[in-house]
Amino acid sequence: MELIIGHFNYWMVIIIMMAGFYTVISRGNLVKKIAGLNIFQVSVFLLYISIGNVKEGATPIIEKGVLLYSNPLPHVLILTAIVVGVATTSLGLALVIRIKEAYGTIEEDDIHSQDQSL
Amino acid sequence: MIESHLSLLIVVLPLLAAPIIAALPNGRTPWLVSTLVCWSVFAMACMQLINVNTGNVISYELGGWAPPWGIEYRIDATNALVALIVSAIAAVTLPYALKSVASEIPKKQHSLFYAAFMLCITGLLGIAQTGDIFNLFVFLEISSLSSYALISLGKQRQALTASYQYLIMGTIGATFFLIGVGLLYAMTGTLNMMDMAQRLPALYDHRTIHTAFAFIMVGFALKLALFPLHIWLPNAYTYAPSVVTVFLAATATKVAVYVMLRVIFSVFGFSFIEKTPTDELFLILCVAGILMMSFYAIHQHDIKRLLAYSSVAQIGYMMLGVGFGSALGLTATLVHLFNHALMKGALFMAVGALVYRVGSSRLELCSGLGKQMPWTFAAIVIGGLSLIGVPGTAGFISKWYLVLAAIEKQNWLIVAVILVGSLLAVIYVWKIVEVLYFKPAEENNVHSSVNEAPLMILIPTWLLVLANLYFGFDTDITVGTAQQAVQLLLPGASQ
């Protein structure tokens, strides 16, 4: 029981990660792929935030009488990674718009067959 | 004053230049500013290499925060060599870019193009300079995001799908790296690479460390296009604008190889790698990659794609040295990093000259052009000889050290693979030469009026071609620096 409840966050990280990764690989729709990529990245954010938690640690704001704080560094790190994720998503979606303009479709198979028929 | 902040300036100068260039009006000014920036970065990278080539290590504390709390830029001979490769290729590529970009990219995008180019340089140099593993991730994403944008600017619509494919695979790779870094931080409580290296040996048997290592290796194998994770590379190189192909082919994968070296030898230490099947795995993948990708290269009908497949094969040669884990092997890897940047830079530039005149790099459209463009053709021949590894060219030096390393390990199979790989290179280089020179130009050829590429394209190309010949004779800079670097990567290894 301890293995499941105690590591709840980590189990969720694994489930979300696999769901996102599977979506990226299995879907042919380019927007869905980006969505999957996003889910995949979110799991890593969750992983970092969970790492920062210290058992019975307080919020990391200096206060009298508190000796044990949670580690704030992973949260700061993941802020940077979130920004990177936003940039990647927007660039990816911008590319999808250009692909739609150039091919008239965002289905991977259709794009592939259009390129082959040239 | 400038001397002491050199390590930071190399990264910050192009970073600051990028928004300024983006705001400049389209025309020649963006190009002029970026060229000036790149040449000054190149000068600084040379000074930096001279500073550390004596065995010094520069430690620069960002914002005055002492490591391991603050971000540290830690420069030894390895970083300095990689930073020199990136900045030298950038400095040669930019003069070449003027004409090539003008013909391939719409004028209204020029200032944005050069801004993205500057960001890409910032990212690659940042990876080379930093000593902080999370900072490395940020720079990796800066360089990747800008290169996705640069690749998508190619003329054909396949450039868009190639860029998209690279974006998906590149992001998966970077995220894998991020997971690895997170696990390492959870175990060691530090992000500074040197600090991490000191804390890791006590944790060698811990399963989390092995998981972290696996994530980082797979992530970067994607980034450096190690066979079989190379699928994004041929399309990206084929459809990107010529300038972008030249720059990325010569630098991006090299920087990723450097990160592999750094993580394996400086952070984890080779004694950790030997406990895992990583080194054998590298050797197997490299051998498969060299043979299969060279075969693929032979069957291509587009010169850019042919050279792209050859690049994947060449990455195999670089990673062979890592798999050996010996001083000679690492020397070969580092020398080949430098030499391959020179040869692929020269070859892609010459192909870019063909694209400039003909508008395509498809083999059937280029038949007989060798006689009309003799200088471009000669550049391809010499670059090709260097790729094969003919004595007198830079390629020979790296192959020589690689074969020595394989013989030292008594691994005759790999000696044979290196030689067979070179023979396959003869075939695919000959394929280009045959079409360009010996195939008669077709009747009613629309390209019969094509003449030699302009000087602004020929001069940078020939600079790299001559460098290929020069570094085939004078190995003080390449081998000397590589040996210096190896002493720091593999402490205790005798030369």
Interface residues (C-beta under 8 A of the other chain):
Chain A: F21 V24 L30 K33 L37 F40 Q41 V44 L47 Y48 I51 P74 L77 T80 A81 V84 A87 T88 L91 G92 L95 V96 R98 I99 A102 Y103 I111 D115
Chain B: F134 F137 V138 E141 L145 Y148 A149 S152 R157 Q158 L160 T161 S163 Y164 L167 I168 T171 I172 A174 T175 L178 I179 G182 Y185 A186 L191
